[in-house]
Amino acid sequence: MDQTGSAEWHARMLQAWHLALLRFAVMRDNADRLSVLAIANEMDRLGRPQDTTSDFGFFRRISAEFCAAVLASNDAATHVLRQHLARIDSPRLQRALAAALEIDQCAPAPIKRAVKPAGALWKGLPSRSNMRA
């Protein structure tokens, strides 16, 4: 598999994982949870043969935490779900998952810039009277 094919495969697997998480968040069915964990297991193996075990378990760990947090209803679970939402790059998927989880997403606070005095813009530059024509 070439580099482009590998990148596309990883992107498709990541999208499938996110959609499986969304489906579990909506349905909260054990079959959907198992689907999430199966996809996570495949992603952690990164194309290794079936008979080898992988010490890498990021997606399995995150998936298990996410599924447990979806089923729990406390502040710690909400914190885990908010952390997961922050990791998602796609705004559409992020909004859909937040809606399924009934989590309010605040609009990011606008960046406030320091207001500089009017003359500060030209500070340090020579005045026009000193410039030669």
C-alpha positions in Angstrom: 0.0 0.0 0.0 1.5 3.4 -1.0 1.7 6.4 1.3 -1.5 8.0 -0.2 -3.5 4.8 0.1 -2.3 4.4 3.7 -3.3 7.9 4.6 -6.8 7.4 3.0 -7.2 4.1 4.9 -6.4 5.8 8.2 -8.8 8.7 7.4 -11.6 6.3 6.5 -11.0 4.2 9.7 -11.0 7.4 11.9 -14.2 8.5 10.3 -15.8 5.0 10.7 -14.7 5.1 14.4 -16.2 8.5 14.9 -19.5 7.5 13.3 -19.6 4.3 15.4 -19.2 6.5 18.5 -22.0 8.7 17.3 -24.2 5.7 16.6 -23.5 4.4 20.1 -24.2 7.8 21.7 -27.6 7.8 19.9 -28.7 4.2 20.3 -26.8 3.2 23.5 -27.0 -0.4 22.4 -24.4 -3.1 23.3 -24.0 -4.2 19.7 -23.0 -0.6 18.8 -20.6 -0.5 21.7 -19.0 -3.7 20.5 -18.7 -2.2 17.0 -16.9 0.8 18.4 -14.5 -1.5 20.3 -13.9 -3.6 17.2 -13.0 -0.6 15.1 -10.8 0.7 17.9 -9.0 -2.6 18.0 -8.4 -2.6 14.3 -7.0 1.0 14.5 -4.7 0.1 17.3 -3.3 -2.9 15.4 -2.4 -0.6 12.5 -2.4 -3.3 9.9 -0.5 -5.9 11.9 -1.3 -9.6 11.3 -4.2 -11.0 13.3 -2.1 -13.3 15.4 0.1 -10.6 16.9 -0.8 -8.6 19.9 -0.3 -4.9 20.1 0.9 -2.9 23.1 -0.6 0.2 21.6 -4.1 0.7 23.0 -5.0 4.3 22.6 -8.2 3.8 20.6 -9.3 0.9 22.8 -8.8 2.9 25.9 -10.5 6.1 24.6 -13.4 4.0 23.3 -13.9 2.2 26.6 -13.8 5.5 28.5 -16.2 7.1 26.0 -18.7 4.3 26.2 -18.6 4.2 29.9 -19.1 7.9 30.1 -22.1 7.8 27.8 -23.8 5.3 30.0 -22.9 7.2 33.2 -24.6 10.4 34.2 -22.3 12.4 36.5 -19.9 15.3 36.3 -16.8 13.1 35.7 -18.6 11.5 32.7 -19.5 14.8 31.3 -15.9 15.9 31.6 -14.7 12.9 29.7 -17.3 13.5 27.0 -16.3 17.1 26.7 -12.6 16.1 26.3 -13.5 13.7 23.6 -15.5 16.4 21.8 -12.5 18.7 21.9 -10.4 16.1 20.1 -12.7 16.0 17.0 -11.6 18.1 14.1 -14.9 18.1 12.1 -17.3 20.8 13.4 -20.3 18.9 11.9 -19.4 15.7 13.7 -18.6 17.6 16.9 -22.0 19.3 16.8 -23.9 16.0 16.0 -22.1 14.2 18.8 -22.7 17.0 21.3 -26.4 17.0 20.3 -26.7 13.2 20.8 -25.0 13.5 24.2 -27.1 16.5 25.1 -24.0 18.5 25.9 -24.2 22.3 25.4 -21.3 23.6 23.3 -20.5 27.1 24.2 -19.3 29.3 21.4 -15.6 30.0 21.8 -14.9 33.2 23.6 -13.8 35.9 21.2 -10.1 36.8 21.3 -9.7 40.2 22.9 -6.8 42.2 21.6 -5.1 44.8 23.7 -6.1 48.3 22.6 -3.1 50.3 21.9 -3.0 54.1 22.2 -3.5 55.9 18.9 0.2 56.9 18.5 1.5 53.5 19.3 1.1 52.3 15.8 3.9 54.5 14.5 6.1 54.3 17.6 9.7 53.7 16.8 9.4 54.9 13.1 11.2 58.0 11.9 8.9 61.0 11.5 8.2 62.4 8.0 10.1 65.6 8.8 13.3 63.6 9.1 12.8 61.7 5.8 14.5 63.0 2.6 12.6 63.4 -0.6 
